[in-house]
Amino acid sequence: MKKYVSWVGILLIVAGTCLLFIGYLLHHTTNAVLLTGLLLIIAGVVGYIQGIKRNQGY
């Protein structure tokens, strides 16, 4: 399971980016949509970094 943490991070980054893009296309850029996309991207970056650290033993 530990080796999949970085993949989950990448998926969260992609999901956050898609959410922001779809919100932009639909002209639905409320603060809730923007904040949710931002939080998904931040969680994905943190998860990806943690996955790299666990696999390399830092």
N, CA and C atoms as a LAMMPS dump frame, in Angstrom:
ITEM: TIMESTEP
0
ITEM: NUMBER OF ATOMS
174
ITEM: BOX BOUNDS ff ff ff
-5.0000000000000000e+02 5.0000000000000000e+02
-5.0000000000000000e+02 5.0000000000000000e+02
-5.0000000000000000e+02 5.0000000000000000e+02
ITEM: ATOMS id mol type element x y z
1 1 1 N 0.818 -1.196 0
2 1 2 C 0 0 0
3 1 3 C 0.861 1.259 0
4 2 1 N 2.044 1.171 0.613
5 2 2 C 2.892 2.351 0.708
6 2 3 C 3.357 2.834 -0.659
7 3 1 N 3.53 1.893 -1.592
8 3 2 C 4.02 2.32 -2.902
9 3 3 C 2.95 3.026 -3.725
10 4 1 N 1.701 2.937 -3.322
11 4 2 C 0.624 3.589 -4.057
12 4 3 C 0.31 4.993 -3.551
13 5 1 N 0.971 5.435 -2.498
14 5 2 C 0.696 6.759 -1.946
15 5 3 C 1.051 7.845 -2.952
16 6 1 N 2.16 7.683 -3.668
17 6 2 C 2.527 8.706 -4.651
18 6 3 C 1.536 8.722 -5.82
19 7 1 N 0.989 7.566 -6.179
20 7 2 C -0.01 7.537 -7.258
21 7 3 C -1.301 8.217 -6.831
22 8 1 N -1.666 8.066 -5.581
23 8 2 C -2.855 8.75 -5.071
24 8 3 C -2.628 10.254 -5.104
25 9 1 N -1.403 10.672 -4.811
26 9 2 C -1.069 12.087 -4.884
27 9 3 C -1.25 12.639 -6.281
28 10 1 N -0.781 11.895 -7.275
29 10 2 C -0.934 12.324 -8.669
30 10 3 C -2.414 12.388 -9.046
31 11 1 N -3.186 11.413 -8.604
32 11 2 C -4.619 11.413 -8.916
33 11 3 C -5.337 12.596 -8.272
34 12 1 N -4.934 12.967 -7.059
35 12 2 C -5.548 14.125 -6.414
36 12 3 C -5.192 15.419 -7.148
37 13 1 N -3.961 15.521 -7.62
38 13 2 C -3.566 16.706 -8.385
39 13 3 C -4.382 16.8 -9.67
40 14 1 N -4.535 15.693 -10.358
41 14 2 C -5.313 15.684 -11.603
42 14 3 C -6.783 15.993 -11.321
43 15 1 N -7.328 15.441 -10.242
44 15 2 C -8.731 15.7 -9.9
45 15 3 C -8.948 17.179 -9.561
46 16 1 N -8.026 17.768 -8.823
47 16 2 C -8.139 19.187 -8.491
48 16 3 C -8.039 20.067 -9.717
49 17 1 N -7.125 19.716 -10.613
50 17 2 C -6.971 20.479 -11.847
51 17 3 C -8.211 20.354 -12.727
52 18 1 N -8.756 19.159 -12.833
53 18 2 C -9.975 18.961 -13.625
54 18 3 C -11.155 19.726 -13.023
55 19 1 N -11.244 19.738 -11.696
56 19 2 C -12.321 20.475 -11.047
57 19 3 C -12.225 21.968 -11.346
58 20 1 N -11.024 22.517 -11.27
59 20 2 C -10.847 23.933 -11.588
60 20 3 C -11.158 24.221 -13.051
61 21 1 N -10.745 23.335 -13.94
62 21 2 C -10.979 23.53 -15.367
63 21 3 C -12.466 23.44 -15.711
64 22 1 N -13.152 22.457 -15.138
65 22 2 C -14.584 22.3 -15.402
66 22 3 C -15.363 23.487 -14.815
67 23 1 N -14.953 23.938 -13.634
68 23 2 C -15.595 25.115 -13.059
69 23 3 C -15.403 26.341 -13.927
70 24 1 N -14.229 26.474 -14.521
71 24 2 C -13.963 27.6 -15.419
72 24 3 C -14.8 27.497 -16.695
73 25 1 N -14.89 26.299 -17.258
74 25 2 C -15.672 26.131 -18.489
75 25 3 C -17.157 26.397 -18.269
76 26 1 N -17.66 26.028 -17.111
77 26 2 C -19.081 26.21 -16.821
78 26 3 C -19.386 27.568 -16.185
79 27 1 N -18.369 28.407 -16.058
80 27 2 C -18.51 29.73 -15.433
81 27 3 C -19.09 29.609 -14.034
82 28 1 N -18.665 28.578 -13.338
83 28 2 C -19.122 28.319 -11.966
84 28 3 C -17.908 28.415 -11.039
85 29 1 N -17.368 29.613 -10.931
86 29 2 C -16.143 29.798 -10.153
87 29 3 C -16.463 30.441 -8.805
88 30 1 N -17.24 29.721 -8.004
89 30 2 C -17.507 30.198 -6.652
90 30 3 C -16.328 29.846 -5.762
91 31 1 N -16.323 30.428 -4.585
92 31 2 C -15.213 30.175 -3.671
93 31 3 C -15.132 28.713 -3.243
94 32 1 N -16.265 28.039 -3.135
95 32 2 C -16.264 26.634 -2.725
96 32 3 C -15.577 25.757 -3.77
97 33 1 N -15.869 25.997 -5.032
98 33 2 C -15.249 25.21 -6.104
99 33 3 C -13.757 25.488 -6.167
100 34 1 N -13.385 26.755 -6.075
101 34 2 C -11.971 27.107 -6.144
102 34 3 C -11.205 26.559 -4.947
103 35 1 N -11.786 26.645 -3.766
104 35 2 C -11.119 26.156 -2.567
105 35 3 C -10.985 24.638 -2.581
106 36 1 N -12.02 23.95 -3.058
107 36 2 C -11.952 22.496 -3.144
108 36 3 C -10.863 22.054 -4.115
109 37 1 N -10.782 22.7 -5.26
110 37 2 C -9.729 22.376 -6.22
111 37 3 C -8.352 22.636 -5.655
112 38 1 N -8.196 23.763 -4.954
113 38 2 C -6.911 24.092 -4.352
114 38 3 C -6.524 23.072 -3.294
115 39 1 N -7.475 22.684 -2.438
116 39 2 C -7.18 21.706 -1.397
117 39 3 C -6.828 20.343 -1.975
118 40 1 N -7.49 19.952 -3.055
119 40 2 C -7.142 18.684 -3.708
120 40 3 C -5.727 18.727 -4.267
121 41 1 N -5.356 19.836 -4.873
122 41 2 C -4.014 19.955 -5.432
123 41 3 C -2.962 19.948 -4.323
124 42 1 N -3.209 20.675 -3.243
125 42 2 C -2.249 20.707 -2.132
126 42 3 C -2.123 19.327 -1.491
127 43 1 N -3.243 18.651 -1.276
128 43 2 C -3.2 17.304 -0.704
129 43 3 C -2.464 16.341 -1.632
130 44 1 N -2.641 16.511 -2.934
131 44 2 C -1.935 15.659 -3.884
132 44 3 C -0.439 15.883 -3.875
133 45 1 N -0.017 17.132 -3.772
134 45 2 C 1.418 17.427 -3.724
135 45 3 C 2.03 16.863 -2.447
136 46 1 N 1.345 17.044 -1.323
137 46 2 C 1.852 16.51 -0.06
138 46 3 C 1.905 14.979 -0.113
139 47 1 N 0.868 14.353 -0.642
140 47 2 C 0.857 12.897 -0.761
141 47 3 C 1.943 12.378 -1.682
142 48 1 N 2.181 13.078 -2.766
143 48 2 C 3.22 12.657 -3.703
144 48 3 C 4.6 12.766 -3.057
145 49 1 N 4.846 13.85 -2.34
146 49 2 C 6.138 14.024 -1.667
147 49 3 C 6.325 12.963 -0.586
148 50 1 N 5.279 12.667 0.166
149 50 2 C 5.376 11.624 1.189
150 50 3 C 5.647 10.263 0.555
151 51 1 N 5.038 9.991 -0.584
152 51 2 C 5.288 8.723 -1.274
153 51 3 C 6.726 8.602 -1.741
154 52 1 N 7.295 9.683 -2.232
155 52 2 C 8.684 9.667 -2.662
156 52 3 C 9.601 9.465 -1.457
157 53 1 N 9.32 10.148 -0.363
158 53 2 C 10.15 10.017 0.831
159 53 3 C 10.102 8.595 1.379
160 54 1 N 8.954 7.97 1.371
161 54 2 C 8.836 6.6 1.904
162 54 3 C 9.55 5.599 1.017
163 55 1 N 9.507 5.788 -0.283
164 55 2 C 10.141 4.831 -1.186
165 55 3 C 11.657 4.953 -1.188
166 56 1 N 12.187 6.143 -0.94
167 56 2 C 13.626 6.346 -0.989
168 56 3 C 14.265 6.322 0.389
169 57 1 N 13.498 6.295 1.441
170 57 2 C 14.038 6.172 2.786
171 57 3 C 14.612 7.444 3.367
172 58 1 N 14.104 8.588 2.991
173 58 2 C 14.591 9.844 3.569
174 58 3 C 14.089 10.019 4.965
